[in-house]
């Protein structure tokens, strides 16, 4: 049609339709890759600072914000389930509940250790430091999963000096004694609700690990957090995925939640390895 009549509006419309179609085809392709158990579920994403210092805890908080922004870009429901603040800055650990279709399928690409190299904002000499934080991702399980944790395997922890606005102690921790895995929750209004939410997260963690090891939940072993990505802020800006080799100099955009290029590359590579 354009060869018969030069119509700029028609050309723009055609380009828009092609871009839209390419986007829909890419989404369809990714959904075809997300065919494993619980890929369509929501996810609990847990960030833990790699060390007990201000740099690592500040970095953990930056990662937490990155994932919260990503979830909002996807129009998912995002909320903080638990957050333990650092002694000087940032967070020691935090858990996000990201509720939306395929949240777990996408975010499982983020499991592992994330390292940052930057000039320390906490060092008077602005010394270049390397800090790390680990990311865990587990699916939100529904009532169809028949898996219960024996009560004798659980230790309940009530931290001191942690009260809500009404002066009531609400934060609850649950430790799985056989494995040492622990979960804290302080997002609910009552201690009982936080206990139930903490058990739900712990159940998801145990079940996800058991699935990855193809064993019963009571036989799980510790899973090492392998380095998966480097974020270099100095002497130049770059983010590089250590598994796929994908990298970008748009590190500010990545920290604002634009991490789809890494997720998509990981899903495609994993699918090729399985095939």
GUZADREN-856229 format. One record per residue: x, y, z of N, C-alpha, C, CB in turn; residue number from 0. Coordinates in steps of 0.05 Angstrom, whole numbers. Last residue first. Glycine has a CB too. Layout:
! GUZADREN-856229
<atom <X; Y; Z>; <X; Y; Z>; <X; Y; Z>; <X; Y; Z>; NUM> ...
! end
This chain:
! GUZADREN-856229
<atom <335; -579; 540>; <329; -592; 515>; <353; -609; 505>; <322; -571; 493>; 274> <atom <364; -556; 582>; <346; -578; 588>; <340; -593; 563>; <320; -567; 600>; 273> <atom <391; -515; 554>; <407; -536; 568>; <390; -560; 574>; <418; -525; 594>; 272> <atom <348; -485; 535>; <366; -498; 516>; <382; -520; 529>; <385; -478; 503>; 271> <atom <328; -466; 584>; <311; -483; 567>; <328; -498; 547>; <290; -466; 553>; 270> <atom <370; -434; 601>; <362; -457; 617>; <346; -477; 600>; <346; -448; 642>; 269> <atom <368; -393; 562>; <392; -411; 564>; <385; -436; 580>; <415; -396; 579>; 268> <atom <318; -370; 571>; <324; -383; 545>; <348; -402; 547>; <329; -361; 524>; 267> <atom <324; -352; 623>; <303; -372; 617>; <309; -386; 591>; <276; -358; 616>; 266> <atom <367; -315; 617>; <370; -339; 634>; <349; -360; 627>; <368; -331; 664>; 265> <atom <344; -277; 584>; <367; -292; 575>; <371; -317; 591>; <392; -274; 576>; 264> <atom <302; -258; 617>; <296; -271; 592>; <319; -288; 582>; <288; -250; 571>; 263> <atom <332; -235; 660>; <313; -257; 665>; <307; -272; 639>; <286; -245; 676>; 262> <atom <361; -195; 634>; <375; -216; 648>; <356; -241; 652>; <386; -207; 675>; 261> <atom <321; -162; 614>; <340; -173; 596>; <356; -196; 608>; <360; -151; 587>; 260> <atom <291; -146; 659>; <280; -166; 642>; <301; -178; 623>; <257; -154; 626>; 259> <atom <303; -107; 695>; <321; -130; 695>; <311; -152; 677>; <323; -141; 724>; 258> <atom <292; -50; 717>; <292; -60; 689>; <312; -83; 687>; <299; -37; 669>; 257> <atom <296; -27; 768>; <278; -50; 763>; <277; -61; 735>; <251; -42; 771>; 256> <atom <333; 10; 777>; <306; 20; 778>; <286; -2; 771>; <302; 43; 759>; 255> <atom <379; -16; 766>; <373; -12; 794>; <345; 0; 798>; <393; 6; 807>; 254> <atom <377; -11; 710>; <375; -37; 722>; <367; -34; 752>; <401; -53; 720>; 253> <atom <386; 44; 704>; <361; 32; 695>; <356; 5; 708>; <359; 30; 665>; 252> <atom <439; 45; 721>; <418; 61; 736>; <390; 50; 729>; <420; 91; 729>; 251> <atom <466; 16; 683>; <464; 5; 710>; <443; 20; 726>; <490; 6; 724>; 250> <atom <474; 7; 626>; <452; 22; 637>; <446; 13; 666>; <426; 19; 619>; 249> <atom <509; -27; 604>; <521; -4; 617>; <499; 14; 630>; <537; 13; 598>; 248> <atom <502; -97; 609>; <492; -72; 600>; <506; -50; 616>; <461; -70; 605>; 247> <atom <505; -167; 588>; <514; -144; 604>; <502; -118; 592>; <544; -142; 604>; 246> <atom <505; -237; 590>; <491; -213; 583>; <500; -190; 600>; <460; -217; 585>; 245> <atom <527; -284; 608>; <545; -265; 594>; <531; -240; 586>; <557; -278; 571>; 244> <atom <499; -321; 636>; <492; -318; 608>; <511; -300; 593>; <464; -307; 605>; 243> <atom <524; -320; 687>; <515; -345; 675>; <511; -343; 645>; <489; -354; 688>; 242> <atom <535; -269; 704>; <557; -287; 702>; <550; -314; 690>; <568; -292; 730>; 241> <atom <514; -209; 678>; <505; -235; 688>; <526; -255; 683>; <478; -243; 674>; 240> <atom <533; -144; 695>; <539; -168; 679>; <529; -193; 693>; <569; -170; 673>; 239> <atom <530; -75; 689>; <519; -98; 703>; <522; -122; 684>; <488; -94; 710>; 238> <atom <570; -17; 697>; <562; -40; 681>; <550; -61; 700>; <587; -52; 667>; 237> <atom <608; 41; 697>; <582; 30; 703>; <575; 7; 685>; <561; 51; 701>; 236> <atom <674; 43; 726>; <656; 48; 704>; <629; 35; 712>; <667; 37; 677>; 235> <atom <704; 31; 771>; <709; 56; 758>; <692; 62; 734>; <738; 58; 750>; 234> <atom <638; 30; 797>; <663; 44; 795>; <685; 24; 789>; <669; 60; 821>; 233> <atom <596; -4; 796>; <589; 24; 796>; <614; 42; 793>; <575; 32; 822>; 232> <atom <576; -65; 774>; <600; -49; 776>; <592; -19; 774>; <622; -56; 755>; 231> <atom <550; -122; 794>; <541; -94; 789>; <565; -76; 794>; <516; -86; 807>; 230> <atom <544; -188; 773>; <561; -167; 784>; <550; -140; 775>; <590; -171; 775>; 229> <atom <512; -251; 789>; <512; -225; 775>; <531; -205; 789>; <484; -213; 773>; 228> <atom <517; -299; 815>; <504; -299; 789>; <506; -273; 774>; <474; -306; 793>; 227> <atom <549; -343; 859>; <549; -316; 847>; <536; -317; 820>; <578; -305; 845>; 226> <atom <506; -390; 894>; <527; -384; 875>; <526; -356; 865>; <526; -404; 852>; 225> <atom <492; -411; 953>; <484; -388; 937>; <507; -380; 919>; <475; -364; 955>; 224> <atom <478; -481; 964>; <497; -458; 963>; <486; -436; 945>; <524; -467; 953>; 223> <atom <430; -508; 1005>; <435; -502; 977>; <454; -478; 976>; <409; -496; 962>; 222> <atom <428; -562; 1051>; <433; -534; 1046>; <440; -530; 1017>; <455; -523; 1065>; 221> <atom <379; -613; 1038>; <406; -604; 1046>; <409; -575; 1039>; <428; -621; 1032>; 220> <atom <320; -650; 1059>; <334; -629; 1044>; <362; -623; 1056>; <317; -604; 1042>; 219> <atom <285; -686; 1078>; <311; -696; 1071>; <329; -675; 1058>; <309; -720; 1053>; 218> <atom <233; -670; 1083>; <248; -674; 1108>; <276; -685; 1104>; <232; -694; 1125>; 217> <atom <214; -666; 1030>; <221; -642; 1045>; <237; -647; 1070>; <197; -627; 1051>; 216> <atom <246; -715; 987>; <225; -708; 1006>; <233; -684; 1022>; <218; -732; 1025>; 215> <atom <276; -693; 925>; <274; -710; 949>; <251; -701; 966>; <301; -708; 965>; 214> <atom <297; -660; 885>; <282; -684; 878>; <281; -704; 901>; <293; -697; 853>; 213> <atom <319; -612; 892>; <336; -635; 898>; <323; -661; 893>; <346; -633; 927>; 212> <atom <278; -578; 880>; <303; -575; 865>; <321; -599; 869>; <316; -549; 874>; 211> <atom <239; -595; 917>; <234; -599; 889>; <260; -597; 873>; <215; -578; 879>; 210> <atom <264; -578; 965>; <259; -607; 961>; <254; -613; 931>; <235; -616; 977>; 209> <atom <262; -523; 958>; <288; -536; 959>; <285; -566; 953>; <301; -532; 986>; 208> <atom <206; -516; 959>; <221; -509; 935>; <248; -522; 935>; <225; -478; 934>; 207> <atom <194; -533; 1011>; <183; -548; 989>; <198; -542; 963>; <153; -540; 985>; 206> <atom <221; -495; 1042>; <228; -524; 1045>; <218; -539; 1020>; <216; -536; 1070>; 205> <atom <195; -448; 1026>; <223; -451; 1023>; <231; -480; 1023>; <238; -436; 1045>; 204> <atom <141; -458; 1040>; <148; -453; 1012>; <178; -458; 1007>; <140; -425; 1003>; 203> <atom <147; -461; 1096>; <137; -484; 1081>; <144; -482; 1051>; <106; -486; 1084>; 202> <atom <162; -408; 1106>; <181; -430; 1112>; <173; -455; 1096>; <182; -436; 1142>; 201> <atom <115; -382; 1092>; <139; -376; 1077>; <159; -399; 1081>; <152; -349; 1086>; 200> <atom <79; -404; 1130>; <74; -407; 1101>; <99; -402; 1085>; <51; -387; 1093>; 199> <atom <103; -387; 1178>; <102; -416; 1172>; <97; -421; 1142>; <80; -430; 1189>; 198> <atom <93; -332; 1172>; <121; -342; 1174>; <122; -372; 1167>; <133; -337; 1201>; 197> <atom <37; -331; 1174>; <51; -322; 1150>; <80; -333; 1149>; <51; -291; 1148>; 196> <atom <28; -349; 1227>; <17; -364; 1204>; <32; -357; 1178>; <-13; -359; 1201>; 195> <atom <54; -308; 1255>; <63; -336; 1258>; <54; -352; 1235>; <53; -348; 1285>; 194> <atom <23; -264; 1241>; <51; -265; 1233>; <62; -293; 1235>; <68; -245; 1250>; 193> <atom <-25; -279; 1267>; <-24; -276; 1238>; <5; -277; 1227>; <-38; -250; 1229>; 192> <atom <-8; -278; 1321>; <-18; -303; 1309>; <-17; -302; 1278>; <-46; -309; 1318>; 191> <atom <4; -225; 1329>; <26; -245; 1331>; <17; -271; 1317>; <33; -250; 1360>; 190> <atom <-27; -179; 1282>; <-26; -195; 1306>; <-3; -216; 1305>; <-53; -210; 1311>; 189> <atom <-21; -153; 1234>; <-27; -137; 1258>; <-25; -153; 1284>; <-55; -127; 1256>; 188> <atom <37; -169; 1193>; <9; -171; 1201>; <4; -156; 1228>; <2; -201; 1204>; 187> <atom <91; -165; 1184>; <73; -149; 1167>; <45; -150; 1176>; <75; -159; 1138>; 186> <atom <133; -194; 1205>; <122; -172; 1221>; <102; -155; 1205>; <144; -155; 1232>; 185> <atom <170; -254; 1208>; <148; -239; 1196>; <137; -218; 1215>; <125; -259; 1188>; 184> <atom <225; -295; 1191>; <212; -276; 1209>; <190; -262; 1194>; <233; -256; 1220>; 183> <atom <254; -360; 1187>; <237; -339; 1175>; <225; -321; 1196>; <214; -352; 1157>; 182> <atom <309; -405; 1177>; <292; -388; 1194>; <277; -367; 1178>; <308; -375; 1215>; 181> <atom <338; -469; 1176>; <326; -447; 1161>; <307; -432; 1179>; <310; -459; 1137>; 180> <atom <358; -513; 1202>; <368; -487; 1211>; <356; -464; 1195>; <397; -486; 1209>; 179> <atom <340; -564; 1193>; <357; -551; 1172>; <369; -525; 1181>; <340; -547; 1147>; 178> <atom <312; -581; 1239>; <329; -600; 1225>; <348; -586; 1205>; <313; -620; 1210>; 177> <atom <283; -532; 1255>; <305; -543; 1271>; <323; -562; 1255>; <294; -558; 1295>; 176> <atom <265; -476; 1227>; <262; -505; 1222>; <286; -518; 1233>; <259; -510; 1191>; 175> <atom <239; -422; 1263>; <263; -436; 1254>; <256; -466; 1250>; <286; -433; 1275>; 174> <atom <204; -363; 1259>; <201; -392; 1259>; <227; -404; 1248>; <176; -401; 1241>; 173> <atom <186; -304; 1294>; <205; -319; 1279>; <200; -349; 1281>; <234; -312; 1287>; 172> <atom <145; -247; 1295>; <148; -275; 1301>; <169; -287; 1283>; <121; -290; 1299>; 171> <atom <120; -186; 1321>; <140; -199; 1304>; <145; -228; 1314>; <167; -184; 1303>; 170> <atom <87; -163; 1360>; <75; -177; 1338>; <95; -193; 1321>; <62; -157; 1320>; 169> <atom <69; -134; 1421>; <90; -150; 1408>; <78; -166; 1385>; <105; -168; 1428>; 168> <atom <39; -71; 1422>; <35; -100; 1424>; <57; -114; 1409>; <7; -108; 1414>; 167> <atom <34; -16; 1417>; <50; -26; 1438>; <48; -56; 1442>; <44; -13; 1463>; 166> <atom <8; 1; 1373>; <-8; -1; 1398>; <8; -13; 1421>; <-33; -18; 1393>; 165> <atom <44; -4; 1333>; <37; 23; 1342>; <20; 23; 1367>; <22; 38; 1320>; 164> <atom <81; -63; 1356>; <67; -47; 1336>; <60; -19; 1348>; <42; -61; 1326>; 163> <atom <148; -80; 1377>; <120; -77; 1381>; <107; -60; 1359>; <115; -63; 1409>; 162> <atom <201; -109; 1401>; <190; -105; 1374>; <159; -104; 1376>; <199; -128; 1354>; 161> <atom <233; -126; 1445>; <231; -98; 1437>; <222; -94; 1408>; <257; -84; 1441>; 160> <atom <255; -192; 1425>; <249; -171; 1445>; <247; -144; 1432>; <271; -171; 1467>; 159> <atom <223; -240; 1383>; <244; -221; 1389>; <236; -200; 1409>; <253; -208; 1363>; 158> <atom <205; -303; 1392>; <192; -277; 1396>; <213; -256; 1403>; <169; -278; 1418>; 157> <atom <205; -361; 1355>; <222; -340; 1367>; <206; -314; 1368>; <248; -336; 1352>; 156> <atom <195; -430; 1355>; <182; -404; 1353>; <199; -383; 1368>; <153; -404; 1363>; 155> <atom <217; -483; 1318>; <223; -467; 1341>; <211; -439; 1337>; <254; -466; 1347>; 154> <atom <194; -546; 1293>; <193; -517; 1292>; <201; -504; 1319>; <166; -508; 1283>; 153> <atom <188; -599; 1297>; <211; -590; 1281>; <213; -560; 1280>; <209; -601; 1252>; 152> <atom <141; -609; 1322>; <165; -613; 1338>; <190; -604; 1323>; <168; -642; 1346>; 151> <atom <104; -603; 1281>; <107; -581; 1301>; <133; -584; 1317>; <83; -580; 1319>; 150> <atom <122; -619; 1215>; <116; -629; 1242>; <122; -607; 1262>; <133; -654; 1249>; 149> <atom <92; -586; 1161>; <117; -588; 1177>; <110; -598; 1205>; <132; -561; 1178>; 148> <atom <59; -614; 1105>; <58; -602; 1131>; <84; -606; 1146>; <34; -613; 1147>; 147> <atom <31; -614; 1043>; <57; -616; 1057>; <55; -600; 1083>; <80; -604; 1038>; 146> <atom <-2; -614; 990>; <-5; -629; 1015>; <23; -634; 1028>; <-19; -657; 1010>; 145> <atom <-25; -562; 956>; <0; -575; 963>; <-3; -588; 990>; <23; -555; 963>; 144> <atom <-72; -534; 952>; <-70; -560; 937>; <-45; -576; 944>; <-72; -555; 907>; 143> <atom <-70; -485; 975>; <-79; -507; 992>; <-78; -534; 978>; <-108; -502; 1000>; 142> <atom <-8; -459; 947>; <-37; -457; 954>; <-44; -482; 969>; <-54; -455; 928>; 141> <atom <53; -423; 956>; <38; -448; 953>; <9; -444; 961>; <51; -470; 971>; 140> <atom <95; -383; 921>; <73; -382; 941>; <56; -406; 936>; <56; -355; 939>; 139> <atom <162; -406; 910>; <134; -401; 901>; <115; -399; 925>; <125; -424; 883>; 138> <atom <220; -367; 926>; <205; -392; 929>; <176; -386; 921>; <206; -402; 958>; 137> <atom <285; -344; 923>; <258; -341; 912>; <244; -367; 914>; <260; -331; 882>; 136> <atom <338; -306; 952>; <323; -331; 951>; <295; -325; 939>; <321; -344; 979>; 135> <atom <399; -274; 944>; <370; -273; 938>; <359; -301; 937>; <366; -258; 911>; 134> <atom <450; -242; 982>; <439; -266; 969>; <409; -262; 965>; <444; -291; 987>; 133> <atom <500; -194; 969>; <475; -201; 982>; <464; -225; 967>; <454; -177; 981>; 132> <atom <563; -160; 978>; <546; -180; 966>; <520; -183; 982>; <560; -207; 964>; 131> <atom <615; -114; 958>; <596; -124; 977>; <577; -144; 963>; <579; -101; 989>; 130> <atom <676; -84; 953>; <660; -105; 941>; <641; -116; 963>; <677; -127; 928>; 129> <atom <698; -16; 948>; <692; -40; 963>; <676; -59; 945>; <675; -33; 988>; 128> <atom <742; 38; 949>; <727; 20; 932>; <723; -7; 947>; <742; 15; 904>; 127> <atom <735; 91; 996>; <749; 67; 987>; <731; 50; 970>; <760; 52; 1011>; 126> <atom <727; 143; 1015>; <713; 134; 991>; <727; 110; 979>; <710; 156; 970>; 125> <atom <746; 157; 1063>; <765; 158; 1041>; <753; 149; 1015>; <789; 142; 1047>; 124> <atom <704; 147; 1097>; <712; 174; 1093>; <731; 178; 1070>; <726; 185; 1118>; 123> <atom <654; 102; 1077>; <683; 104; 1083>; <692; 133; 1077>; <699; 84; 1065>; 122> <atom <604; 97; 1059>; <607; 97; 1088>; <637; 98; 1097>; <595; 71; 1100>; 121> <atom <601; 91; 1006>; <590; 116; 1017>; <594; 118; 1047>; <561; 119; 1010>; 120> <atom <654; 64; 969>; <637; 61; 994>; <627; 88; 1003>; <653; 48; 1016>; 119> <atom <648; 55; 902>; <661; 71; 922>; <643; 71; 947>; <666; 100; 912>; 118> <atom <637; -15; 883>; <631; 13; 883>; <648; 28; 903>; <601; 19; 889>; 117> <atom <609; -73; 862>; <635; -60; 866>; <630; -30; 863>; <656; -71; 845>; 116> <atom <567; -125; 885>; <570; -98; 876>; <598; -88; 881>; <548; -79; 889>; 115> <atom <536; -188; 871>; <558; -172; 881>; <559; -144; 869>; <585; -187; 876>; 114> <atom <489; -235; 891>; <492; -211; 874>; <515; -193; 887>; <465; -195; 872>; 113> <atom <477; -304; 890>; <491; -281; 902>; <496; -259; 882>; <518; -291; 914>; 112> <atom <410; -330; 878>; <439; -332; 879>; <451; -307; 893>; <451; -335; 852>; 111> <atom <357; -323; 834>; <367; -337; 857>; <397; -339; 856>; <355; -366; 859>; 110> <atom <333; -302; 790>; <348; -283; 807>; <360; -297; 831>; <331; -261; 816>; 109> <atom <300; -336; 763>; <325; -329; 750>; <344; -312; 767>; <319; -314; 724>; 108> <atom <255; -336; 791>; <273; -357; 798>; <300; -353; 784>; <262; -385; 790>; 107> <atom <223; -296; 769>; <242; -289; 790>; <261; -311; 798>; <227; -279; 814>; 106> <atom <189; -323; 731>; <208; -302; 723>; <231; -299; 744>; <194; -276; 719>; 105> <atom <161; -359; 764>; <174; -368; 740>; <196; -348; 730>; <155; -373; 718>; 104> <atom <138; -326; 803>; <159; -345; 810>; <175; -354; 786>; <147; -369; 825>; 103> <atom <101; -297; 770>; <122; -283; 786>; <144; -302; 794>; <109; -271; 811>; 102> <atom <60; -318; 741>; <87; -323; 731>; <108; -308; 747>; <88; -314; 702>; 101> <atom <12; -273; 766>; <17; -297; 749>; <46; -296; 738>; <-3; -298; 727>; 100> <atom <26; -249; 832>; <18; -245; 805>; <26; -269; 788>; <31; -220; 793>; 99> <atom <56; -221; 886>; <32; -237; 878>; <24; -230; 850>; <9; -232; 898>; 98> <atom <107; -223; 926>; <101; -213; 899>; <80; -231; 887>; <126; -212; 880>; 97> <atom <131; -204; 985>; <111; -221; 974>; <102; -209; 948>; <86; -225; 994>; 96> <atom <198; -200; 1007>; <177; -188; 991>; <157; -210; 983>; <188; -174; 966>; 95> <atom <237; -194; 1065>; <221; -212; 1048>; <199; -197; 1033>; <209; -236; 1064>; 94> <atom <303; -181; 1086>; <276; -172; 1081>; <263; -192; 1062>; <275; -143; 1069>; 93> <atom <360; -163; 1127>; <345; -182; 1111>; <317; -171; 1107>; <343; -210; 1124>; 92> <atom <387; -118; 1142>; <401; -144; 1145>; <387; -165; 1128>; <401; -152; 1175>; 91> <atom <388; -56; 1105>; <374; -78; 1118>; <392; -103; 1121>; <349; -86; 1101>; 90> <atom <412; 11; 1114>; <402; -11; 1098>; <387; -32; 1114>; <424; -24; 1083>; 89> <atom <457; 24; 1170>; <443; 32; 1145>; <431; 7; 1132>; <463; 46; 1125>; 88> <atom <470; 4; 1220>; <479; 31; 1213>; <464; 42; 1188>; <508; 32; 1208>; 87> <atom <445; -44; 1226>; <453; -29; 1250>; <460; 0; 1244>; <476; -43; 1264>; 86> <atom <387; -54; 1184>; <415; -56; 1191>; <421; -39; 1215>; <432; -48; 1167>; 85> <atom <322; -83; 1198>; <339; -61; 1191>; <368; -66; 1199>; <328; -35; 1203>; 84> <atom <285; -131; 1169>; <303; -128; 1192>; <323; -106; 1185>; <317; -154; 1201>; 83> <atom <221; -144; 1149>; <244; -127; 1144>; <260; -123; 1169>; <236; -100; 1132>; 82> <atom <170; -179; 1115>; <188; -176; 1138>; <211; -160; 1130>; <196; -204; 1148>; 81> <atom <137; -167; 1072>; <127; -185; 1092>; <144; -182; 1118>; <128; -214; 1083>; 80> <atom <120; -115; 1031>; <141; -125; 1048>; <129; -142; 1070>; <158; -102; 1060>; 79> <atom <88; -128; 968>; <88; -117; 995>; <110; -130; 1011>; <61; -121; 1009>; 78> <atom <56; -122; 906>; <81; -124; 920>; <79; -113; 948>; <104; -110; 905>; 77> <atom <22; -148; 853>; <18; -137; 880>; <44; -143; 896>; <-7; -150; 894>; 76> <atom <44; -128; 787>; <40; -148; 808>; <34; -133; 835>; <64; -166; 811>; 75> <atom <57; -100; 742>; <30; -97; 753>; <23; -119; 773>; <10; -96; 730>; 74> <atom <109; -99; 729>; <94; -121; 719>; <65; -121; 728>; <106; -147; 728>; 73> <atom <127; -55; 758>; <127; -53; 728>; <110; -75; 716>; <155; -55; 717>; 72> <atom <126; -78; 809>; <106; -57; 802>; <104; -53; 772>; <113; -31; 816>; 71> <atom <170; -112; 805>; <143; -123; 809>; <121; -103; 802>; <140; -132; 838>; 70> <atom <211; -74; 799>; <206; -94; 778>; <177; -104; 781>; <226; -117; 778>; 69> <atom <209; -49; 849>; <203; -34; 825>; <196; -52; 802>; <227; -16; 818>; 68> <atom <225; -92; 881>; <199; -80; 886>; <190; -64; 861>; <199; -62; 911>; 67> <atom <276; -101; 862>; <256; -121; 857>; <228; -110; 862>; <261; -145; 875>; 66> <atom <301; -53; 879>; <301; -60; 851>; <279; -81; 845>; <329; -72; 843>; 65> <atom <295; -54; 935>; <281; -34; 919>; <279; -41; 890>; <295; -6; 923>; 64> <atom <331; -97; 945>; <302; -99; 952>; <285; -79; 937>; <299; -95; 983>; 63> <atom <379; -75; 928>; <368; -97; 913>; <338; -100; 919>; <382; -123; 920>; 62> <atom <384; -36; 968>; <383; -28; 940>; <371; -50; 923>; <410; -20; 930>; 61> <atom <389; -68; 1013>; <366; -51; 1011>; <362; -41; 982>; <368; -27; 1030>; 60> <atom <439; -92; 1003>; <415; -109; 1005>; <390; -92; 1002>; <415; -124; 1031>; 59> <atom <472; -46; 1006>; <468; -60; 981>; <444; -78; 981>; <493; -76; 974>; 58> <atom <468; -37; 1061>; <459; -17; 1043>; <454; -29; 1015>; <479; 7; 1041>; 57> <atom <494; -83; 1079>; <466; -79; 1086>; <453; -57; 1069>; <463; -71; 1115>; 56> <atom <545; -77; 1059>; <530; -100; 1051>; <500; -95; 1056>; <539; -125; 1064>; 55> <atom <560; -28; 1086>; <561; -30; 1057>; <543; -53; 1047>; <590; -35; 1047>; 54> <atom <556; -40; 1142>; <538; -20; 1129>; <538; -23; 1099>; <547; 8; 1137>; 53> <atom <557; -111; 1157>; <569; -84; 1156>; <551; -66; 1140>; <597; -85; 1143>; 52> <atom <556; -169; 1159>; <545; -152; 1180>; <559; -125; 1180>; <547; -166; 1207>; 51> <atom <542; -193; 1092>; <559; -188; 1115>; <546; -169; 1135>; <587; -177; 1106>; 50> <atom <502; -198; 1054>; <523; -218; 1054>; <543; -215; 1078>; <538; -216; 1029>; 49> <atom <433; -192; 1069>; <459; -179; 1067>; <481; -200; 1070>; <462; -157; 1087>; 48> <atom <382; -224; 1033>; <399; -225; 1057>; <425; -211; 1052>; <403; -254; 1067>; 47> <atom <316; -226; 1010>; <343; -214; 1006>; <357; -214; 1033>; <340; -184; 995>; 46> <atom <268; -266; 981>; <282; -259; 1006>; <309; -249; 999>; <284; -284; 1025>; 45> <atom <204; -268; 955>; <232; -262; 948>; <246; -252; 973>; <234; -241; 925>; 44> <atom <153; -311; 940>; <166; -297; 962>; <195; -293; 954>; <164; -314; 989>; 43> <atom <107; -306; 885>; <132; -313; 897>; <138; -298; 922>; <155; -309; 877>; 42> <atom <53; -339; 848>; <67; -316; 859>; <92; -325; 873>; <48; -301; 879>; 41> <atom <58; -389; 794>; <51; -379; 821>; <64; -352; 827>; <60; -399; 842>; 40> <atom <75; -411; 748>; <53; -392; 746>; <46; -379; 773>; <29; -404; 733>; 39> <atom <112; -449; 764>; <121; -426; 750>; <100; -404; 748>; <130; -433; 721>; 38> <atom <96; -497; 789>; <93; -472; 804>; <104; -447; 790>; <106; -474; 830>; 37> <atom <135; -537; 748>; <117; -536; 771>; <119; -509; 785>; <125; -558; 791>; 36> <atom <145; -507; 683>; <152; -524; 705>; <133; -520; 728>; <181; -519; 714>; 35> <atom <139; -473; 641>; <120; -495; 642>; <126; -514; 665>; <121; -510; 616>; 34> <atom <160; -425; 613>; <152; -426; 641>; <131; -448; 644>; <142; -399; 651>; 33> <atom <165; -425; 559>; <188; -435; 574>; <181; -439; 604>; <211; -415; 572>; 32> <atom <118; -402; 544>; <122; -430; 536>; <145; -442; 552>; <127; -432; 506>; 31> <atom <127; -351; 561>; <108; -367; 576>; <110; -397; 568>; <79; -357; 570>; 30> <atom <163; -335; 522>; <172; -338; 549>; <153; -355; 566>; <175; -310; 562>; 29> <atom <130; -334; 476>; <153; -351; 477>; <162; -356; 506>; <176; -339; 460>; 28> <atom <94; -293; 491>; <84; -321; 486>; <107; -341; 488>; <70; -323; 459>; 27> <atom <129; -250; 492>; <115; -258; 517>; <105; -286; 514>; <92; -239; 523>; 26> <atom <142; -248; 438>; <163; -253; 457>; <151; -262; 484>; <180; -228; 462>; 25> <atom <92; -237; 415>; <105; -262; 408>; <127; -269; 429>; <117; -260; 380>; 24> <atom <84; -185; 436>; <65; -207; 444>; <77; -234; 438>; <38; -204; 429>; 23> <atom <125; -158; 411>; <124; -159; 440>; <106; -182; 450>; <113; -132; 452>; 22> <atom <111; -163; 358>; <136; -174; 367>; <136; -178; 397>; <159; -157; 358>; 21> <atom <62; -134; 359>; <62; -163; 352>; <88; -176; 362>; <59; -167; 322>; 20> <atom <82; -83; 369>; <63; -95; 388>; <62; -126; 384>; <35; -84; 384>; 19> <atom <113; -74; 324>; <126; -74; 350>; <108; -88; 371>; <132; -45; 359>; 18> <atom <72; -76; 285>; <94; -95; 284>; <108; -97; 311>; <114; -88; 262>; 17> <atom <41; -31; 300>; <29; -58; 300>; <51; -80; 301>; <11; -62; 276>; 16> <atom <78; 10; 291>; <67; 6; 317>; <56; -22; 320>; <45; 27; 323>; 15> <atom <87; 6; 236>; <109; 1; 254>; <99; -4; 282>; <128; 26; 254>; 14> <atom <35; 18; 218>; <46; -8; 212>; <69; -14; 231>; <56; -9; 182>; 13> <atom <30; 71; 235>; <12; 51; 245>; <23; 23; 241>; <-16; 54; 232>; 12> <atom <70; 95; 204>; <72; 96; 233>; <54; 74; 246>; <65; 123; 244>; 11> <atom <47; 87; 153>; <73; 76; 160>; <77; 74; 190>; <96; 93; 147>; 10> <atom <1; 117; 157>; <-1; 89; 152>; <25; 75; 160>; <-9; 83; 123>; 9> <atom <23; 168; 161>; <7; 158; 183>; <3; 127; 181>; <-21; 171; 184>; 8> <atom <47; 175; 111>; <64; 174; 135>; <48; 161; 159>; <74; 201; 143>; 7> <atom <40; 147; 51>; <23; 157; 73>; <38; 153; 100>; <-5; 141; 74>; 6> <atom <48; 144; -13>; <64; 151; 10>; <47; 163; 32>; <88; 170; 2>; 5> <atom <20; 92; -48>; <14; 119; -38>; <31; 124; -13>; <-16; 123; -31>; 4> <atom <42; 46; -67>; <23; 60; -83>; <18; 88; -74>; <-4; 44; -83>; 3> <atom <75; 31; -26>; <87; 35; -53>; <68; 49; -71>; <96; 8; -65>; 2> <atom <40; 23; 15>; <57; 47; 16>; <71; 52; -11>; <78; 43; 38>; 1> <atom <16; -24; 0>; <0; 0; 0>; <17; 25; 0>; <-19; 0; 24>; 0> 
! end
